[in-house]
């Protein structure tokens, strides 16, 4: 679950939300941007506490994560693991006027 905090909160107000996440037995992942702060609440069945966090003054809104394996999935990682390295070279086709590119996987 992702908890988006309201803008211009004090550190003490942010700590209040983080401590609540820890108190419930979940691991908070804090991401601070230029204009907003979000807290990722990592753990199984985190969405059952969404109403609790929605009622807190410091929270702007809640986003639920659909996949329970989000941290391990390729969607979460920044690098693209699906890319395959290719080695390509141009070959002149004797039977036509065009060259063709041959590619092999590394």
C-alpha positions as CSV (number, residue, x, y, z in Angstrom):
1,X,0.0,0.0,0.0
2,X,1.2,3.5,-0.8
3,X,0.5,6.3,1.6
4,X,0.7,9.8,0.1
5,X,1.2,12.5,2.7
6,X,-0.1,16.0,2.4
7,X,2.3,18.8,1.3
8,X,4.3,20.9,3.7
9,X,4.2,18.5,6.7
10,X,6.6,18.8,9.5
11,X,9.1,16.0,10.3
12,X,7.1,15.3,13.4
13,X,3.9,14.8,11.5
14,X,5.7,12.5,9.0
15,X,7.2,10.5,11.9
16,X,3.7,10.0,13.3
17,X,2.6,8.1,10.2
18,X,5.9,6.2,9.9
19,X,5.6,5.1,13.6
20,X,2.0,3.9,13.0
21,X,3.2,1.8,10.1
22,X,5.9,0.2,12.3
23,X,3.5,-0.2,15.2
24,X,1.3,-2.3,13.0
25,X,4.3,-4.6,12.1
26,X,5.0,-3.4,8.6
27,X,8.1,-2.0,7.0
28,X,7.9,1.6,5.8
29,X,9.7,2.7,2.7
30,X,9.9,6.5,2.6
31,X,10.3,8.4,-0.6
32,X,10.7,12.1,-0.4
33,X,10.2,14.2,-3.5
34,X,10.4,17.9,-4.1
35,X,6.7,18.5,-3.4
36,X,5.4,15.3,-1.7
37,X,6.4,12.4,0.5
38,X,5.1,8.9,0.0
39,X,5.4,5.9,2.4
40,X,5.3,2.4,1.0
41,X,3.8,0.1,3.5
42,X,5.4,-3.3,2.7
43,X,3.8,-6.5,4.0
44,X,1.0,-8.9,3.5
45,X,-2.6,-7.6,4.0
46,X,-1.5,-4.0,4.4
47,X,-4.7,-2.9,2.6
48,X,-6.8,-3.8,5.6
49,X,-5.5,-0.8,7.4
50,X,-6.3,1.7,4.6
51,X,-9.3,3.2,6.5
52,X,-7.1,3.8,9.5
53,X,-4.6,5.8,7.5
54,X,-7.3,7.6,5.5
55,X,-8.6,9.0,8.7
56,X,-5.3,10.5,9.7
57,X,-4.9,14.3,9.1
58,X,-1.4,13.9,7.6
59,X,-2.5,11.5,4.9
60,X,-3.6,12.9,1.5
61,X,-4.7,9.6,-0.1
62,X,-4.0,5.9,-0.2
63,X,-3.1,3.7,-3.2
64,X,-3.4,0.0,-2.9
65,X,-0.9,-2.3,-4.7
66,X,-2.5,-5.1,-6.6
67,X,0.4,-7.5,-6.7
68,X,1.5,-9.0,-3.4
69,X,5.0,-9.6,-4.7
70,X,5.6,-6.0,-5.8
71,X,9.2,-5.7,-4.5
72,X,10.3,-8.9,-6.3
73,X,8.5,-8.1,-9.6
74,X,10.1,-6.6,-12.7
75,X,7.6,-3.8,-12.6
76,X,9.2,-2.4,-9.4
77,X,12.9,-2.6,-10.5
78,X,14.3,0.3,-12.5
79,X,16.5,-1.7,-14.8
80,X,14.9,-3.7,-17.6
81,X,15.7,-7.4,-17.2
82,X,13.9,-8.3,-20.4
83,X,16.4,-6.8,-22.7
84,X,18.6,-9.2,-24.5
85,X,22.0,-8.2,-25.9
86,X,22.3,-8.5,-29.6
87,X,25.3,-8.5,-31.9
88,X,24.4,-7.2,-35.3
89,X,26.4,-6.8,-38.5
90,X,25.6,-5.8,-42.1
91,X,26.0,-8.3,-44.9
92,X,25.8,-7.6,-48.5
93,X,23.4,-9.8,-50.3
94,X,25.0,-10.9,-53.6
95,X,21.7,-11.6,-55.3
96,X,20.2,-8.1,-54.7
97,X,21.3,-4.5,-54.4
98,X,20.6,-4.3,-50.7
99,X,22.5,-5.2,-47.6
100,X,20.8,-7.1,-44.8
101,X,21.5,-7.0,-41.1
102,X,22.2,-10.2,-39.3
103,X,21.7,-10.3,-35.5
104,X,22.7,-12.9,-33.0
105,X,22.1,-13.1,-29.3
106,X,25.1,-12.7,-27.1
